[in-house]
Amino acid sequence: MHPLVIGHRGASGYRPEHTRSAYELAFALGADAVEPDVVASKDGVLVVRHENEISETTDVADHPEFAARHTTKTVDGKVLTGWFTEDFTWAELRTLGMRERLPALRKNSASFDGQFGMLRLRDVMKIVDRAAEIARAPRSMVAELKHPSYFASIGLPLDELFAAEINRAGWNAGDGRLIIESFEPTVLAQLHDRGVYGKRILLLEARGKPADLVAQLGADAPRYAHYLTDAGLYDLRGTVDGVSVPKSLILETDADGTVTGASPLVDAAHAAGLYIYCWTLRPENRFLAPSFRRGRYKAQFGNWSAEFRTIMGSGVDGVFVDHPDLAVMVRAELQREEDLLLG
């Protein structure tokens, strides 16, 4: 049954992202998998946060005992100011309350602010296994390793920490539960060398270069755009199992910006023997392509089903979605239509 519906940071359209409620709700709404973003604490515990800078998604600023840890750092070439997971032990991080990252847009989700604590990667694995037991069907995790070259530079190698965690939890059995993704190809190769089983997916942007390759090669580092060509996709075969791209690269538009269908990228990836996933499907006008926006307000749902159908009908192998139930519904519609055509 394709495409795989992946709860992006859980059901992050309905609950603050990366919380127990978000992950459990994603599976309750029919998701096949969930996607935790993985960063590290000071004492080497892998925790799930969108970024290692946590001021937007936690109440850390409300904790006077942590005020002195407010700082400025450069992460992958970007200057960031705030509080960072690597400056806290797990015991300290677990005292924080989680918050909705987009409170103005998702007020219903923001009403749950402060009700949930931070999770470790090991907690997410337990949630996935429990969901599989309840559904009596396979469920999986798409773990994104965030800023691995940066973490390695400060003595917190994510490949080593991740491999240890996966092995300790019995998740390195090659049974399909584990998919690993990163914007940095080096860490995917390191995990392979450490004997970690699971599909390895290289995240690609429309612009820019992988931070790890910039650190290694400087101006000679290849651009993400290279990997989006037929030759670049073929070069990836054997080093990774697939790629994951923003939806703008799946949607074909004309000179006026009107979506006319799906681009040939999905077919090109499959021709190169690669899986291809797409991120992130969201129903609010703020995130939809202009062709699918309806009404005046950014938070209003536009013609999301048309955009979802265009992407999910392209042959893509998986979609990351904030509202898993909507993608599950579109997938079922596409399946019914296909069944009717086949008689």
C-alpha positions as a Markdown table, in Angstrom:
| # | Residue | x | y | z |
|---|---|---|---|---|
| 1 | Met | 0.0 | 0.0 | 0.0 |
| 2 | His | 1.6 | 3.2 | -1.2 |
| 3 | Pro | 2.6 | 5.8 | -0.3 |
| 4 | Leu | 3.8 | 5.3 | 3.2 |
| 5 | Val | 2.0 | 7.8 | 5.5 |
| 6 | Ile | 4.6 | 9.2 | 7.9 |
| 7 | Gly | 3.4 | 11.4 | 10.9 |
| 8 | His | 5.8 | 14.3 | 10.7 |
| 9 | Arg | 7.0 | 14.8 | 14.2 |
| 10 | Gly | 3.9 | 12.8 | 15.1 |
| 11 | Ala | 0.5 | 14.3 | 14.4 |
| 12 | Ser | 2.0 | 17.8 | 14.7 |
| 13 | Gly | -1.0 | 19.5 | 13.1 |
| 14 | Tyr | -3.0 | 18.5 | 16.2 |
| 15 | Arg | -0.6 | 18.4 | 19.1 |
| 16 | Pro | 2.7 | 20.0 | 20.0 |
| 17 | Glu | 5.4 | 18.2 | 17.9 |
| 18 | His | 7.5 | 15.4 | 19.2 |
| 19 | Thr | 5.3 | 14.8 | 22.3 |
| 20 | Arg | 3.9 | 11.5 | 23.4 |
| 21 | Ser | 0.4 | 12.6 | 22.5 |
| 22 | Ala | 1.5 | 13.7 | 19.0 |
| 23 | Tyr | 3.1 | 10.3 | 18.3 |
| 24 | Glu | 0.3 | 8.2 | 19.7 |
| 25 | Leu | -2.3 | 10.3 | 17.9 |
| 26 | Ala | -0.5 | 9.9 | 14.6 |
| 27 | Phe | -0.8 | 6.1 | 14.9 |
| 28 | Ala | -4.4 | 6.4 | 16.0 |
| 29 | Leu | -5.1 | 8.4 | 12.9 |
| 30 | Gly | -3.7 | 5.7 | 10.6 |
| 31 | Ala | 0.0 | 6.7 | 10.1 |
| 32 | Asp | 2.3 | 3.8 | 9.1 |
| 33 | Ala | 5.3 | 5.5 | 10.7 |
| 34 | Val | 6.4 | 8.6 | 12.7 |
| 35 | Glu | 9.4 | 10.8 | 12.2 |
| 36 | Pro | 11.4 | 11.9 | 15.3 |
| 37 | Asp | 14.2 | 14.5 | 14.8 |
| 38 | Val | 17.2 | 13.3 | 16.9 |
| 39 | Val | 19.6 | 15.6 | 18.8 |
| 40 | Ala | 21.8 | 15.0 | 21.9 |
| 41 | Ser | 21.9 | 16.2 | 25.5 |
| 42 | Lys | 25.1 | 17.1 | 27.3 |
| 43 | Asp | 25.3 | 13.7 | 28.8 |
| 44 | Gly | 24.8 | 11.9 | 25.4 |
| 45 | Val | 21.2 | 11.0 | 25.7 |
| 46 | Leu | 19.4 | 11.2 | 22.4 |
| 47 | Val | 16.3 | 13.3 | 22.6 |
| 48 | Val | 13.7 | 14.3 | 20.0 |
| 49 | Arg | 13.4 | 18.0 | 19.1 |
| 50 | His | 13.0 | 19.8 | 15.8 |
| 51 | Glu | 16.4 | 21.5 | 16.4 |
| 52 | Asn | 19.0 | 21.5 | 19.2 |
| 53 | Glu | 17.9 | 25.1 | 19.8 |
| 54 | Ile | 14.8 | 24.7 | 21.9 |
| 55 | Ser | 13.4 | 28.1 | 22.8 |
| 56 | Glu | 10.6 | 27.9 | 20.3 |
| 57 | Thr | 9.3 | 24.5 | 21.3 |
| 58 | Thr | 9.8 | 24.4 | 25.1 |
| 59 | Asp | 9.2 | 26.7 | 28.1 |
| 60 | Val | 12.9 | 26.9 | 28.9 |
| 61 | Ala | 12.8 | 30.7 | 28.9 |
| 62 | Asp | 10.4 | 30.5 | 31.9 |
| 63 | His | 13.0 | 28.6 | 34.0 |
| 64 | Pro | 15.1 | 31.1 | 35.9 |
| 65 | Glu | 17.5 | 28.4 | 36.9 |
| 66 | Phe | 18.5 | 28.1 | 33.2 |
| 67 | Ala | 18.7 | 31.8 | 32.3 |
| 68 | Ala | 22.5 | 31.8 | 32.3 |
| 69 | Arg | 22.6 | 29.2 | 29.6 |
| 70 | His | 21.1 | 31.5 | 27.0 |
| 71 | Thr | 23.8 | 31.8 | 24.4 |
| 72 | Thr | 24.7 | 32.3 | 20.8 |
| 73 | Lys | 26.2 | 29.6 | 18.6 |
| 74 | Thr | 27.0 | 28.9 | 15.0 |
| 75 | Val | 25.5 | 25.6 | 13.8 |
| 76 | Asp | 26.1 | 24.5 | 10.2 |
| 77 | Gly | 27.0 | 28.1 | 9.3 |
| 78 | Lys | 24.0 | 29.7 | 10.9 |
| 79 | Val | 24.2 | 32.0 | 13.9 |
| 80 | Leu | 21.5 | 31.0 | 16.5 |
| 81 | Thr | 20.7 | 32.5 | 19.9 |
| 82 | Gly | 18.8 | 30.6 | 22.5 |
| 83 | Trp | 19.1 | 27.5 | 24.6 |
| 84 | Phe | 20.6 | 24.3 | 23.2 |
| 85 | Thr | 20.1 | 20.7 | 24.1 |
| 86 | Glu | 23.8 | 20.0 | 24.3 |
| 87 | Asp | 24.1 | 22.4 | 27.3 |
| 88 | Phe | 21.6 | 20.4 | 29.4 |
| 89 | Thr | 21.6 | 17.0 | 30.9 |
| 90 | Trp | 18.7 | 14.7 | 30.3 |
| 91 | Ala | 17.6 | 15.2 | 33.9 |
| 92 | Glu | 17.4 | 18.9 | 33.3 |
| 93 | Leu | 15.7 | 18.6 | 29.9 |
| 94 | Arg | 12.9 | 16.4 | 31.3 |
| 95 | Thr | 11.8 | 19.3 | 33.6 |
| 96 | Leu | 10.8 | 21.4 | 30.6 |
| 97 | Gly | 7.2 | 21.7 | 29.2 |
| 98 | Met | 6.7 | 21.3 | 25.4 |
| 99 | Arg | 5.0 | 24.0 | 23.3 |
| 100 | Glu | 3.4 | 24.4 | 19.9 |
| 101 | Arg | 6.0 | 25.7 | 17.5 |
| 102 | Leu | 3.4 | 27.6 | 15.4 |
| 103 | Pro | 1.0 | 28.9 | 18.0 |
| 104 | Ala | -0.5 | 31.7 | 15.9 |
| 105 | Leu | -1.4 | 29.2 | 13.1 |
| 106 | Arg | -2.3 | 26.2 | 15.2 |
| 107 | Lys | -4.2 | 27.6 | 18.2 |
| 108 | Asn | -5.9 | 24.3 | 19.0 |
| 109 | Ser | -2.5 | 22.6 | 19.3 |
| 110 | Ala | -1.2 | 25.4 | 21.4 |
| 111 | Ser | -4.0 | 24.8 | 23.9 |
| 112 | Phe | -1.9 | 21.7 | 25.0 |
| 113 | Asp | 1.2 | 23.7 | 25.8 |
| 114 | Gly | 2.9 | 22.6 | 29.0 |
| 115 | Gln | 1.0 | 19.3 | 29.2 |
| 116 | Phe | 3.7 | 17.1 | 27.9 |
| 117 | Gly | 7.4 | 16.6 | 28.6 |
| 118 | Met | 10.3 | 15.9 | 26.3 |
| 119 | Leu | 10.9 | 12.5 | 25.0 |
| 120 | Arg | 14.0 | 10.4 | 24.4 |
| 121 | Leu | 14.5 | 8.4 | 21.3 |
| 122 | Arg | 14.1 | 5.2 | 23.3 |
| 123 | Asp | 10.6 | 6.5 | 24.3 |
| 124 | Val | 9.6 | 6.9 | 20.7 |
| 125 | Met | 10.7 | 3.3 | 19.9 |
| 126 | Lys | 8.5 | 2.0 | 22.7 |
| 127 | Ile | 5.6 | 4.0 | 21.3 |
| 128 | Val | 6.1 | 2.6 | 17.9 |
| 129 | Asp | 6.3 | -1.0 | 19.2 |
| 130 | Arg | 3.1 | -0.5 | 21.2 |
| 131 | Ala | 1.3 | 0.9 | 18.2 |
| 132 | Ala | 2.2 | -2.1 | 16.2 |
| 133 | Glu | 0.9 | -4.4 | 19.0 |
| 134 | Ile | -2.4 | -2.4 | 19.1 |
| 135 | Ala | -2.8 | -2.5 | 15.3 |
| 136 | Arg | -1.5 | -6.0 | 14.9 |
| 137 | Ala | 0.4 | -4.6 | 11.9 |
| 138 | Pro | 3.9 | -3.3 | 11.3 |
| 139 | Arg | 4.7 | 0.2 | 12.3 |
| 140 | Ser | 8.0 | 2.0 | 11.8 |
| 141 | Met | 10.1 | 5.0 | 12.6 |
| 142 | Val | 11.9 | 7.4 | 10.3 |
| 143 | Ala | 14.6 | 8.9 | 12.4 |
| 144 | Glu | 16.2 | 12.1 | 11.2 |
| 145 | Leu | 19.7 | 12.8 | 12.6 |
| 146 | Lys | 20.0 | 16.6 | 13.0 |
| 147 | His | 23.3 | 18.4 | 12.6 |
| 148 | Pro | 25.5 | 15.3 | 12.9 |
| 149 | Ser | 28.8 | 17.0 | 11.9 |
| 150 | Tyr | 28.1 | 19.8 | 14.4 |
| 151 | Phe | 27.5 | 17.3 | 17.2 |
| 152 | Ala | 30.6 | 15.3 | 16.3 |
| 153 | Ser | 32.6 | 18.5 | 16.5 |
| 154 | Ile | 31.6 | 19.0 | 20.2 |
| 155 | Gly | 32.2 | 15.4 | 21.2 |
| 156 | Leu | 28.7 | 14.0 | 20.7 |
| 157 | Pro | 28.9 | 11.7 | 17.7 |
| 158 | Leu | 25.3 | 10.9 | 16.7 |
| 159 | Asp | 26.3 | 7.9 | 14.7 |
| 160 | Glu | 27.9 | 6.3 | 17.7 |
| 161 | Leu | 25.1 | 7.3 | 20.1 |
| 162 | Phe | 22.4 | 6.2 | 17.6 |
| 163 | Ala | 24.0 | 2.8 | 16.9 |
| 164 | Ala | 24.3 | 2.1 | 20.6 |
| 165 | Glu | 20.7 | 3.1 | 21.3 |
| 166 | Ile | 19.3 | 1.1 | 18.4 |
| 167 | Asn | 21.2 | -2.0 | 19.4 |
| 168 | Arg | 20.3 | -1.6 | 23.1 |
| 169 | Ala | 16.6 | -1.4 | 22.2 |
| 170 | Gly | 16.7 | -4.5 | 19.9 |
| 171 | Trp | 15.9 | -2.3 | 16.9 |
| 172 | Asn | 18.8 | -3.4 | 14.7 |
| 173 | Ala | 17.1 | -6.5 | 13.4 |
| 174 | Gly | 16.7 | -5.4 | 9.8 |
| 175 | Asp | 12.9 | -6.1 | 10.2 |
| 176 | Gly | 11.7 | -2.9 | 8.4 |
| 177 | Arg | 10.9 | -0.9 | 11.5 |
| 178 | Leu | 13.8 | 1.5 | 11.0 |
| 179 | Ile | 14.4 | 4.1 | 8.4 |
| 180 | Ile | 17.2 | 6.7 | 8.9 |
| 181 | Glu | 17.5 | 10.0 | 7.2 |
| 182 | Ser | 19.8 | 13.0 | 7.2 |
| 183 | Phe | 20.7 | 16.0 | 5.2 |
| 184 | Glu | 24.4 | 14.9 | 5.6 |
| 185 | Pro | 25.5 | 11.8 | 3.7 |
| 186 | Thr | 28.5 | 11.2 | 5.9 |
| 187 | Val | 26.5 | 10.1 | 8.9 |
| 188 | Leu | 24.5 | 7.7 | 6.8 |
| 189 | Ala | 27.7 | 6.1 | 5.6 |
| 190 | Gln | 29.0 | 6.0 | 9.2 |
| 191 | Leu | 25.9 | 4.2 | 10.4 |
| 192 | His | 26.3 | 1.6 | 7.6 |
| 193 | Asp | 29.8 | 1.0 | 8.7 |
| 194 | Arg | 28.6 | 0.5 | 12.2 |
| 195 | Gly | 26.3 | -2.3 | 11.1 |
| 196 | Val | 23.1 | -0.4 | 11.5 |
| 197 | Tyr | 20.3 | -2.0 | 9.4 |
| 198 | Gly | 17.5 | 0.1 | 7.9 |
| 199 | Lys | 16.8 | 2.1 | 4.8 |
| 200 | Arg | 19.2 | 5.1 | 4.5 |
| 201 | Ile | 17.5 | 8.2 | 3.0 |
| 202 | Leu | 19.4 | 11.3 | 2.0 |
| 203 | Leu | 17.3 | 14.5 | 2.5 |
| 204 | Leu | 17.7 | 17.0 | -0.3 |
| 205 | Glu | 17.0 | 20.7 | -0.6 |
| 206 | Ala | 16.3 | 22.7 | -3.8 |
| 207 | Arg | 19.3 | 24.9 | -2.9 |
| 208 | Gly | 22.5 | 24.8 | -0.8 |
| 209 | Lys | 25.0 | 22.1 | 0.0 |
| 210 | Pro | 25.3 | 19.4 | 2.7 |
| 211 | Ala | 26.9 | 20.9 | 5.8 |
| 212 | Asp | 29.2 | 17.9 | 6.3 |
| 213 | Leu | 30.6 | 18.1 | 2.8 |
| 214 | Val | 31.1 | 21.9 | 3.1 |
| 215 | Ala | 33.1 | 21.2 | 6.2 |
| 216 | Gln | 35.2 | 18.6 | 4.4 |
| 217 | Leu | 35.5 | 20.1 | 0.9 |
| 218 | Gly | 34.7 | 23.8 | 1.3 |
| 219 | Ala | 33.7 | 25.5 | -2.0 |
| 220 | Asp | 34.2 | 22.2 | -3.9 |
| 221 | Ala | 31.3 | 20.5 | -2.0 |
| 222 | Pro | 28.6 | 19.4 | -4.4 |
| 223 | Arg | 25.3 | 21.2 | -4.3 |
| 224 | Tyr | 22.1 | 19.4 | -3.4 |
| 225 | Ala | 20.9 | 20.2 | -6.9 |
| 226 | His | 23.6 | 17.8 | -8.2 |
| 227 | Tyr | 21.8 | 14.9 | -6.6 |
| 228 | Leu | 18.5 | 15.9 | -8.3 |
| 229 | Thr | 19.9 | 15.2 | -11.8 |
| 230 | Asp | 19.7 | 11.8 | -13.5 |
| 231 | Ala | 23.5 | 11.5 | -13.1 |
| 232 | Gly | 23.4 | 12.5 | -9.5 |
| 233 | Leu | 20.6 | 10.1 | -8.6 |
| 234 | Tyr | 22.6 | 7.2 | -10.3 |
| 235 | Asp | 25.7 | 8.3 | -8.3 |
| 236 | Leu | 23.7 | 7.8 | -5.1 |
| 237 | Arg | 22.7 | 4.2 | -5.9 |
| 238 | Gly | 24.6 | 1.9 | -3.6 |
| 239 | Thr | 25.4 | 4.6 | -1.1 |
| 240 | Val | 21.9 | 5.3 | 0.1 |
| 241 | Asp | 18.5 | 3.6 | -0.4 |
| 242 | Gly | 16.6 | 6.7 | -1.3 |
| 243 | Val | 16.1 | 10.4 | -1.2 |
| 244 | Ser | 13.6 | 12.7 | 0.4 |
| 245 | Val | 12.7 | 16.0 | -1.2 |
| 246 | Pro | 10.5 | 19.1 | -0.5 |
| 247 | Lys | 7.1 | 19.0 | -2.2 |
| 248 | Ser | 8.1 | 21.9 | -4.4 |
| 249 | Leu | 10.3 | 19.5 | -6.3 |
| 250 | Ile | 7.4 | 17.1 | -6.9 |
| 251 | Leu | 4.9 | 19.7 | -8.0 |
| 252 | Glu | 5.2 | 20.9 | -11.6 |
| 253 | Thr | 4.3 | 24.5 | -12.2 |
| 254 | Asp | 3.9 | 26.7 | -15.3 |
| 255 | Ala | 5.3 | 30.2 | -15.8 |
| 256 | Asp | 2.4 | 31.7 | -13.8 |
| 257 | Gly | 3.1 | 29.4 | -10.8 |
| 258 | Thr | 0.0 | 27.3 | -11.4 |
| 259 | Val | 0.5 | 23.6 | -10.5 |
| 260 | Thr | 0.0 | 21.5 | -13.7 |
| 261 | Gly | 0.8 | 18.1 | -12.2 |
| 262 | Ala | 3.7 | 16.1 | -10.9 |
| 263 | Ser | 7.3 | 16.5 | -12.0 |
| 264 | Pro | 9.4 | 13.7 | -13.5 |
| 265 | Leu | 11.6 | 13.5 | -10.4 |
| 266 | Val | 9.8 | 10.5 | -8.9 |
| 267 | Asp | 10.2 | 8.5 | -12.1 |
| 268 | Ala | 13.9 | 9.5 | -12.3 |
| 269 | Ala | 14.5 | 8.4 | -8.7 |
| 270 | His | 12.8 | 5.0 | -9.4 |
| 271 | Ala | 14.8 | 4.6 | -12.6 |
| 272 | Ala | 18.0 | 5.0 | -10.5 |
| 273 | Gly | 16.8 | 2.3 | -8.2 |
| 274 | Leu | 16.0 | 4.7 | -5.3 |
| 275 | Tyr | 13.1 | 5.2 | -3.0 |
| 276 | Ile | 11.7 | 8.8 | -3.0 |
| 277 | Tyr | 9.8 | 10.4 | -0.2 |
| 278 | Cys | 8.3 | 13.9 | 0.0 |
| 279 | Trp | 8.0 | 16.5 | 2.7 |
| 280 | Thr | 5.8 | 18.1 | 4.1 |
| 281 | Leu | 2.1 | 17.9 | 3.3 |
| 282 | Arg | 0.1 | 20.4 | 5.3 |
| 283 | Pro | -3.5 | 21.6 | 4.6 |
| 284 | Glu | -3.2 | 25.3 | 5.8 |
| 285 | Asn | -3.1 | 28.0 | 3.1 |
| 286 | Arg | 0.3 | 29.2 | 4.5 |
| 287 | Phe | 1.9 | 26.0 | 3.3 |
| 288 | Leu | -0.1 | 25.1 | 0.2 |
| 289 | Ala | 1.1 | 26.0 | -3.4 |
| 290 | Pro | -0.7 | 29.2 | -4.5 |
| 291 | Ser | -2.9 | 27.1 | -6.9 |
| 292 | Phe | -4.5 | 25.4 | -3.9 |
| 293 | Arg | -5.0 | 28.3 | -1.5 |
| 294 | Arg | -8.6 | 29.3 | -0.6 |
| 295 | Gly | -9.9 | 32.2 | 1.5 |
| 296 | Arg | -8.1 | 35.0 | 3.2 |
| 297 | Tyr | -6.4 | 33.5 | 6.2 |
| 298 | Lys | -3.2 | 31.6 | 6.5 |
| 299 | Ala | -4.5 | 29.2 | 9.0 |
| 300 | Gln | -7.6 | 28.3 | 6.9 |
| 301 | Phe | -7.5 | 24.9 | 5.1 |
| 302 | Gly | -7.3 | 25.4 | 1.4 |
| 303 | Asn | -7.8 | 22.9 | -1.4 |
| 304 | Trp | -5.4 | 20.6 | 0.4 |
| 305 | Ser | -6.9 | 17.4 | -1.1 |
| 306 | Ala | -6.0 | 18.5 | -4.6 |
| 307 | Glu | -2.4 | 19.1 | -3.6 |
| 308 | Phe | -2.2 | 15.9 | -1.6 |
| 309 | Arg | -3.7 | 13.9 | -4.5 |
| 310 | Thr | -1.2 | 15.4 | -7.0 |
| 311 | Ile | 1.8 | 14.4 | -4.8 |
| 312 | Met | 0.5 | 11.1 | -3.5 |
| 313 | Gly | -0.6 | 10.1 | -7.0 |
| 314 | Ser | 2.9 | 10.7 | -8.5 |
| 315 | Gly | 4.2 | 7.3 | -7.4 |
| 316 | Val | 6.2 | 8.7 | -4.4 |
| 317 | Asp | 7.0 | 6.0 | -1.9 |
| 318 | Gly | 6.3 | 8.0 | 1.3 |
| 319 | Val | 4.9 | 11.3 | 2.4 |
| 320 | Phe | 5.6 | 13.3 | 5.6 |
| 321 | Val | 2.4 | 14.9 | 6.8 |
| 322 | Asp | 1.3 | 16.9 | 9.9 |
| 323 | His | -2.3 | 15.6 | 9.8 |
| 324 | Pro | -2.0 | 11.9 | 9.1 |
| 325 | Asp | -5.7 | 11.2 | 8.8 |
| 326 | Leu | -6.0 | 13.5 | 5.8 |
| 327 | Ala | -3.2 | 11.7 | 3.9 |
| 328 | Val | -4.8 | 8.3 | 4.9 |
| 329 | Met | -8.1 | 9.5 | 3.4 |
| 330 | Val | -6.5 | 10.6 | 0.1 |
| 331 | Arg | -4.6 | 7.4 | -0.1 |
| 332 | Ala | -7.8 | 5.4 | 0.3 |
| 333 | Glu | -9.5 | 7.4 | -2.4 |
| 334 | Leu | -6.6 | 6.9 | -4.8 |
| 335 | Gln | -6.6 | 3.2 | -4.1 |
| 336 | Arg | -10.4 | 2.9 | -4.7 |
| 337 | Glu | -10.0 | 4.7 | -8.0 |
| 338 | Glu | -7.1 | 2.4 | -9.0 |
| 339 | Asp | -9.2 | -0.7 | -8.1 |
| 340 | Leu | -12.1 | 0.6 | -10.3 |
| 341 | Leu | -9.7 | 1.1 | -13.2 |
| 342 | Leu | -8.3 | -2.4 | -12.8 |
| 343 | Gly | -11.8 | -3.8 | -12.7 |
